[in-house]
Amino acid sequence: MRIVFMGSPDFAIPTLQALHEAGHDIVAVYSQPPRPAGRGKKPRRTPVHALADELGIPVFTPRSLKSPQEQERFAALNADAAVVVAYGLILPQAVLDAPRHGCFNLHASLLPRWRGAAPIHRAVMAADERTGVCVMRMDAGLDTGDVCACEEVEITPDMTTGELHDILAARGARLMAQAMERLEGEGRLDCRPQPESGITYADKISKEEARIDFDRPARQVLAQIHGLSPWPGAWVELPGKSGPLRLKILKAELAEGSGAPGEVLDDDFTVACVEGAVRPLVVQRAGKAPMERAAFLRGTLVPPGTVLGKG
């Protein structure tokens, strides 16, 4: 089929690769414009843009699709379908209507739970036991379209958002490739309306959410740590002679022990919560690479009785 692919971050890479390897004619890729990055602030292409260049696929990077000129350019591609994976722009109705079979979005949740911008983060932060990926026929609403295919994925207690991201990206690529194969062979997909119950919204993650509050049960603290790993990284402040040290906790485990919320209970860096305790496994100091707990403790003294602050 003639497919327009629309995506920007790493999450979209496996799907573009899968569609290309399946032999579809990717007539164009739409991605977010290059933006300044790094110390030199030189414009950097999105991961999808970079891959499309390697594959020799034309790339368009409009800042908006609202203008008649952009909509006419999109329609002139004469696509059978558009595949959208974390693109980052709202598609106007004229764009949604242009492909012969419509536009299909890969969404990283089991719709209608976690519609919106940060479904992977929110599922982990909420300590959901399962999530998944869905192929959805897009409409004008926020992730409200009919669902054409889903695959469920278990969220284990030790899983971070970064780890779940990679699993869902791979599963989603396979699911979308299968959906496009059915669409090509049968000329249609069996897409059904989303249930009216169970709707939740995954708001964007704010940095203000990243401060760890130990005045909560340990399971909630663990879910916050893993849900915000690797970005933006849940953090605490360690008291120090020259001022507090901000420390990100990127991975942790449940532990036994009790004490005042935020109190370090032993030499193994077990930290009390209002109920239960957690033990960091991977931490990161500002400007440094992530490190295992043991390596961190060899260079930083955190004696029992230390109380971690929130800033």
C-alpha positions in Angstrom: 0.0 0.0 0.0 0.9 3.6 -0.3 1.5 4.8 3.3 2.3 8.1 4.8 4.1 7.6 8.1 3.8 10.3 10.8 6.0 10.1 13.9 8.9 11.7 15.7 10.5 10.0 18.8 12.3 6.6 19.3 9.0 5.0 20.2 7.9 5.3 16.5 11.1 3.8 15.0 10.2 0.1 15.2 6.9 0.7 13.4 8.5 2.6 10.6 11.0 -0.2 10.2 8.4 -2.9 10.3 6.2 -1.2 7.6 9.3 -0.6 5.4 10.4 -4.2 5.8 6.9 -5.4 5.0 7.3 -3.9 1.5 4.8 -1.1 1.8 5.5 2.0 -0.3 6.2 4.7 2.3 5.6 7.7 0.1 6.5 10.3 2.7 7.4 10.7 6.4 6.1 13.6 8.5 8.0 14.4 11.6 8.6 17.3 14.0 11.0 20.0 12.8 14.7 19.8 13.8 15.3 21.6 17.0 18.4 23.0 18.7 20.1 20.4 20.9 23.4 19.7 22.6 26.1 22.1 23.7 26.3 23.7 20.3 22.5 24.1 20.0 22.7 22.8 16.4 19.4 21.7 14.8 18.9 18.0 15.4 16.6 15.8 13.4 14.1 13.6 15.2 14.9 9.9 15.4 12.2 9.2 12.8 13.5 11.9 10.5 17.0 10.4 10.7 15.8 6.9 9.9 13.7 8.1 7.0 16.8 9.9 5.5 18.7 6.6 5.8 15.9 4.8 4.0 15.6 7.4 1.3 12.1 8.4 2.1 11.0 12.1 1.6 10.5 13.9 4.9 8.2 16.8 5.6 8.5 18.8 8.8 5.7 21.4 8.9 5.0 23.2 12.2 1.3 22.9 11.6 -1.1 21.1 9.2 -3.8 23.7 9.4 -3.0 25.7 6.2 -4.7 24.8 2.9 -1.3 24.5 1.3 -0.1 21.8 3.8 -3.4 19.9 3.5 -3.2 20.0 -0.3 0.3 18.7 -0.2 -0.8 15.9 2.1 -3.8 15.0 -0.1 -1.6 15.0 -3.3 0.4 12.0 -1.8 -2.6 9.9 -2.7 -2.0 7.6 0.2 -4.0 4.4 0.9 -3.5 5.0 4.7 -1.6 7.1 7.1 0.1 5.5 10.1 0.6 7.9 13.1 2.9 7.0 16.0 3.7 9.8 18.5 3.8 12.4 15.8 3.2 15.5 18.0 0.8 17.5 15.9 -3.0 17.5 15.8 -4.4 16.2 12.4 -7.1 18.5 11.0 -10.2 16.8 9.6 -9.0 17.4 6.0 -5.9 15.4 6.7 -7.8 12.6 8.5 -10.1 12.3 5.4 -7.3 12.3 2.8 -6.1 8.7 2.8 -8.3 6.2 1.1 -8.7 4.0 4.2 -8.1 6.7 6.8 -5.5 7.4 9.4 -4.4 4.8 12.0 -2.7 5.7 15.3 -0.6 3.4 17.5 -1.4 4.3 21.1 0.5 2.9 24.0 -2.3 1.9 26.3 -5.4 -0.3 26.5 -7.9 2.3 25.4 -10.0 4.0 26.7 -7.6 3.9 29.7 -4.9 6.5 29.5 -5.9 8.6 26.5 -3.5 11.5 26.0 0.1 12.4 26.0 1.9 10.2 28.6 0.1 6.8 28.8 3.3 4.8 29.6 4.3 7.0 32.5 0.8 7.1 33.9 0.3 3.4 33.8 3.5 2.7 35.7 2.9 5.6 38.2 -0.6 4.3 38.9 0.8 0.8 39.6 -1.4 -0.7 36.9 -0.9 -4.4 36.5 -1.4 -4.4 32.8 -1.3 -2.1 29.8 -0.8 -2.6 26.1 -0.9 -1.1 22.6 -3.9 -0.4 20.4 -4.3 0.4 16.7 -7.0 3.1 16.5 -8.8 4.6 13.5 -8.3 8.3 14.2 -11.1 10.8 14.5 -11.1 14.5 15.6 -11.2 13.6 19.3 -8.3 13.0 21.7 -7.7 9.3 21.2 -11.4 8.6 20.9 -11.4 6.7 17.6 -12.6 3.2 17.0 -10.1 0.5 18.1 -9.0 -2.0 15.4 -6.5 -4.2 17.3 -5.0 -4.5 20.8 -2.2 -6.4 22.5 -2.0 -6.6 26.3 1.3 -6.4 28.2 1.9 -7.2 31.9 3.5 -4.5 34.1 5.7 -6.1 36.7 6.5 -4.3 39.9 10.2 -3.9 39.0 9.5 -2.5 35.5 10.4 1.2 34.7 8.7 3.4 32.2 11.9 3.1 30.0 11.7 -0.7 30.0 8.0 -0.7 29.3 8.5 1.9 26.5 10.8 -0.5 24.6 8.5 -3.5 25.1 5.4 -1.6 23.8 7.3 0.0 20.9 8.3 -3.5 19.7 4.8 -5.0 20.3 3.1 -2.0 18.7 5.3 -2.2 15.6 4.2 -5.8 15.1 0.6 -5.0 15.7 0.5 -2.1 13.3 2.3 -4.2 10.6 -0.4 -6.9 11.0 -3.2 -4.4 10.8 -1.8 -2.9 7.6 -1.4 -6.4 6.2 -5.1 -7.1 6.9 -6.1 -3.8 5.5 -4.2 -4.5 2.3 -5.6 -8.0 1.9 -9.2 -7.4 3.0 -9.6 -3.8 2.1 -11.0 -3.0 5.6 -10.3 -3.4 9.3 -12.8 -4.5 12.0 -12.7 -1.4 14.2 -15.1 -1.0 17.1 -16.1 2.0 19.3 -14.3 2.3 22.6 -16.3 1.5 25.8 -17.9 4.5 27.5 -16.7 3.3 30.9 -13.1 3.2 32.2 -11.9 6.4 30.5 -8.9 8.1 32.0 -6.5 10.7 30.7 -2.7 10.7 30.8 -1.6 14.3 31.3 1.9 15.4 30.3 4.5 14.7 33.0 5.6 17.8 34.8 8.9 18.2 36.6 7.0 19.2 39.8 5.8 15.6 40.0 9.3 14.3 40.3 10.0 15.1 44.0 9.6 11.9 46.0 7.2 12.1 48.9 7.9 9.3 51.4 4.8 10.3 53.4 3.0 7.7 51.3 2.9 3.8 51.2 6.1 2.2 49.8 4.2 0.7 46.8 3.1 4.2 45.8 6.6 5.5 46.2 8.0 2.6 44.1 5.5 3.3 41.4 6.5 7.0 41.3 10.2 6.1 41.0 9.7 3.6 38.3 7.1 5.7 36.5 9.4 8.6 36.2 12.5 6.6 35.1 14.5 7.5 33.1 12.8 10.9 32.6 12.4 13.2 34.3 13.7 11.0 37.2 12.2 11.0 40.7 14.5 12.8 43.1 15.2 13.5 46.7 17.7 15.8 48.5 20.4 14.4 50.7 21.6 16.7 53.5 25.3 17.7 53.2 27.8 20.0 54.7 28.0 22.2 51.6 24.2 22.1 51.0 21.7 19.6 49.9 22.6 17.1 47.2 19.9 16.3 44.6 19.8 12.6 43.9 17.6 10.9 41.3 16.4 7.4 42.1 15.9 5.5 38.8 15.2 2.1 40.1 14.3 0.7 43.5 12.7 -2.3 45.3 10.4 -2.8 48.2 12.1 -3.4 51.5 11.2 -4.2 55.1 11.6 -1.7 57.9 9.8 1.2 59.6 10.7 4.7 60.7 9.9 8.3 60.1 9.0 8.9 56.4 12.3 9.6 54.5 14.5 8.2 57.3 17.5 6.1 56.2 17.1 2.9 58.3 20.4 1.1 57.7 23.8 1.0 55.9 22.2 -0.5 52.8 20.2 2.8 52.1 16.8 1.4 53.0 14.4 4.4 53.3 11.2 4.4 55.4 7.9 5.4 53.9 4.7 6.1 55.9 4.0 2.4 55.4 6.8 0.0 54.5 10.2 1.0 53.0 12.0 1.2 49.7 15.6 0.5 48.8 17.2 2.4 45.8 19.0 0.1 43.3 20.1 2.7 40.7 20.7 6.4 41.4 22.1 9.4 39.6 23.7 12.5 40.9 23.3 15.8 38.9 25.6 15.8 35.9 26.8 12.2 36.5 25.9 8.9 34.9 23.5 6.5 36.7 25.2 4.1 39.1 24.4 1.1 41.2 23.6 1.7 44.9 26.7 0.0 46.1 29.0 2.1 43.9 27.2 5.3 45.1 27.5 4.3 48.8 31.2 3.8 48.4 31.6 7.4 47.5 28.9 9.1 49.5 28.2 8.7 53.2 24.5 8.2 54.0 24.4 7.0 57.6 21.3 5.5 59.3 19.2 8.2 60.8 19.7 10.6 57.8 16.3 12.1 56.8 15.9 12.7 53.0 14.2 16.0 52.2 11.9 16.9 49.3 13.4 20.4 48.5 
